Amino acid sequence: MLTQGPAKKLIIYANEQDQWQNKPVYEAILQFLHQHGCAGATVTKAVAGFGAHGHYHTASLLQLRENVPMRIEMIESEQKINSLLPWLCEMVTDGLIEVQDTEVIKHASKHAPEPEQPRQPHVKLEGRARMLRIYIGEDDRWEGEPLHEAIVMKLRQMDVAGATVYRGVMGYGAQQRMHKSGFLGLSHDLPIMITVVDSEEKIRDVLPVLDEMVAEGLLVLSDVEVIKYAHTHPAA
């Protein structure tokens, strides 16, 4: 656990397109640090830079595929950082690793949340079922959060079998305003569709909640037949 007092700052510079085991190296490093219980880490993306090769990279609007630098920063104890450095040096094949002295003045966090209650295994879904489709806008909000994210979290809390969010490239809603993906896919308030399949009883239970959350949009139900519903069982 990170405590007040002397500590070390680890900074890693890598390239956005560098890979480690078929994934971006900055993502691999962040996962590695998380798996090894590090107090926290932050990844930031540069807008321009160059490295040992002398190539200048910039993240301009017309150069979305430029190989700009990525910066990973972490604060931890000297012992912890020293134990991880051999693996990090192996992962960073083209970049820079820097360790600096620092001092932790305050490390505050909210009280740990109540442990999540074990989720009961969902009743096997097969045969006749209901499909719920929710149509909303990308800019819609619920209590300050994107509405589609809030809906998915609420459905998960209510033990719905699953939900999928689709982002449209063009569409319109009740107000007849056309929304279309613009130049290079940049746009605002594109259509969002959330699809849910579960039993009639479960879908009916969530409808009053969704009715409160969706102030502007469309909810529709369809009869479906589940052919296969498969998922891996979590490890004990």
N, C-alpha and C positions, 0 to 999 in steps of 0.2 A: 504493500500500500504506500502511495506517495504521501510523504509527511513534510511538515514545515522544516526549512533549513536548506543546506547545500544540496544541489542536485546537478544533473547534466541535461543539456539540451542537445538532442540528436536532430540533425538536418540532413536530408537526403535530396539530391537533385537528380532527376532522371528525365528521360524524354517521353513525351506523351505516347508515341507509337512503339516504344520498347516493350517487348513481351517477355513474360516468364511463365513457362508451362501453359501456353496458349491463352494467357490473359494479360491485360496491361500490367506492367511491372508495378506501377503505383498502387493499383488495386491489390495485387498480390502481396505487396509490402504491408499495406494497411490490414489485410486479413491476417497476415503473419503476426503482426504486433498485437492484434486483438486476441488471437488464439493463445498468445503467450502471456496474457494477463497484464498488458501494459496499461498505465493509467488513462491514456488517451492519445490520439494522434489526429493531425489535421493535414489535409491535402489541399493545396492551392494551385491554380493554373496561371502561368505567366502569360502576358500579352506579347512579349518579345524576349529574345535572348539568343546567346550563342554559347557553344561549349568548346571542348578540346579540339574538335574538327575545324572550328572557325566558321562554320555555316551559320548564317543569320536566319532566325526563324521569327515570324510574326503572325499573330492570330487575327488578321484582318477579316472583314466580312467576306471578301472574295477568295480567301485562302483558308477555308475551314479545315483542310486536311494537313495544314502545316504541322511540323513536329515540334511544337513549342515545349518549353521546359515545364516540368511538374515538380513541386516542392512538398516534401513530406516532413513535418515537424512533430517532435515528441519530447516531453519532459519526463524524466524518470531518474531513478537512483543510478549512481555510477556502476554498482554491481550488476544491476539489471541490464543496462546498456552494454556493458562489457561482455555479458554472457550471450547477447544476441548478435554482436557485431560480426562474428565469423559467417553466420548464415546470411546476414544482410550484404556483406561484401561479395558473397557468391551470387546473390540475386542482381546486384547492380553491376552490370558488365560495361556500361557506358554512362558515366555520370560522376557524381561527387558525394562523398559522405563526410560530414563534419560533426565534431562533438565540441560543445562549448560548456564552460562553467556557468552555472546560474544558481539562483536561490529562490526557493518556494516561500512566498510570503503568506499566502492563504490558498488552501485547497478545499473549497467548499462544494458540497453536493447535497441535493435534497435527500431526505430520508428514503431509504430503500423502499420501494412499493411492496405492498403485501404480495407474498408469493402467489403466483397465478395458480388457481385451482386446477387440478388435472382435468383436462377436457374429456368428457365422456365420449366413448366411441360413437360415431354417428351411425344411426340405423342404416343398414345397407340399402342403398337406393337402387331400385330396379322396377321395371314395369312402368305403369302409368305415373306421370309426374306433371309438374307445372313449370313453365318457363316464364320468368318475370324479366321484362326489359324496361330499363329506366333511361330516359333520354333527357339530358340536361346540357348546360353550357360549361365550357372549360373554366370560365371566370366565376361561376357560381360559388358561393361560400356558405359555410355553416359554422357558426361560432369562431370565425376567423380562419378556418381551414378550408382548403379546396373541398367542395361538396362531394366530389366523387371519392376522395380519400376518406372523408368522414362516413360516407355510406358503406364503403367496404369494411371499415373498422367496426361499424355498428353491426353489419351482417355477420362478421366473424364473432363478435361478442354474443350474438344470438344463436351461434352454432349452426349457421346455414352451411350447407354442404360445400359451397364454393361460389366465387363471383369473379367475373372477368371484365376489365375495363377496356373499352375500345375508344381510340381518339380518331375522329373523322377528319377528312381533308376538305370537306365541303358539306354544307347543310343549312337548314333554316328551321325555326321553331314557330311558336304561337304568334310571335310578333312579326313574322314574315321577313325578318332581316336575314339576308344571305351572308353566311360566313364561309370564307374560303381560305385555304392555305395559300399564303402569298409568296413573295420572292424568297427562294431558298427554304420554303416551308415555314417562314416566320409569319405569325398571325396572332390574333387574339380571339378569345371566346369561340374556339372551334367546337363542334358538337362532340359530346361524350355519350357513349352508350354503355351501360352496365348490364350484363346478362347474368341471371341467376337461375339455376335449376335445382328444385328440391320438391319435397312432398307437398301436397295440397295444404295440409295442416300447417307446415312450417312457413310456407309462403303467406298464408292468411295471417299468421302471427306477426309478420314483419310489415304488412301493409299499413297499419295505423302509424307506425313509427316513420315510415317513408313518406306518408302523407303529410306529416308535420315537417319533415326536413326539406322536401321538394316544394318550394314556393312557386317555381316556374319550370315546367317541364312536362314530361309525359311518362306514364307508367302503363304498361300493357301486359296482359297475361295470355299464355298460349298453352294448349295441351301438348304434351310431348310423351314419348316413350323412351325410357332409358334402356339402352342396349347393353352398355357396360359402364360401370363406375368403379375404377380401380385407383388405389393409392397405396403407397408404401407405408408400412407401420413404423412409427418412431421407435428408436432404440430405447430399451428400458433405462 
